[in-house]
Amino acid sequence: MSGQAVFQIDKADNVATALEDLEPGTAAVHGDPVQETITVAEEIPTGHKLALCNIANGETIVKYGVVIGCATKDISIGQWVHLHNMKSLYDARSSSLDVVTGAPTDTHYE
C-alpha cells in the first residue's frame, strides 16, 4: 500500500503512532523522525503504536519522549506495539485488558 503514514512525536521515541490503518509495506514517518520511512510488518489499527526499532523483552517503551511502559516480549521493528506485547507502567491492569476491545479480562460478570 502506498501513502501510509505514522507519526513520531519525539526523537527519543522508540514507537510511532499509526495515522491510518496500516498494512505490511512502507510508511512515511512524520513529526520528529529519526528515519524518513519504516517497513510495517503487520496490520496495525489507526492510532496504535508501531515499533521504530527492535525492543527486547523488559525494555522500556518510549512515547512523547517519556517512558510509558515496557515490553512483555521481544518486539521487532515494524510490529504492532499494544497490550499483547507491552504493559503500562502507569496502569497495573493494562496487561489484563482485551487487545481488541480494551475490556478487562480479569473481571467476570454473571
LODO-816430 format. One record per residue (C-alpha): x, y, z. Coordinates in steps of 0.5 Angstrom, whole numbers, plus 500, padded with zeros to 3 digits. Last residue first. Example, Ala and Ser with C-alpha at 12.3 -4.5 7.8 and 13.67 -1.06 7.14 Angstrom:
<rs>
527498514525491516
</rs>
This chain:
<rs>
455474572460478571468477571473482572480480570479480562478488563475491556480494552476492546482489541487487546483485552486488558489484563496487562494494563491493570497496573496503570502508570508503568504500562505493559507491553507485548499484547497490550500494544506495540505493533511491529515495525522494528521487532518487539521482544516480550513484556516490553516496558511502559510510558517512558518519556520523550512523548513516547518511550517504551522501556526494555523488559523484553527487548525493543528492536527499533521504531516500534509502531504504536496505535492511533490507527490500527496496525497490520504487520511489519511496517517498514519505516521511513524518514528516520530519526523523526520529529513529526512525520515518519513515512510508511513502507509495507505491511498494512497500516490503519491511519496516523499510526503513532511512533515508538522508540521515542528520543527524537520526540513525537514520531508520527506514522504515515502510509502513502503507498500500500
</rs>
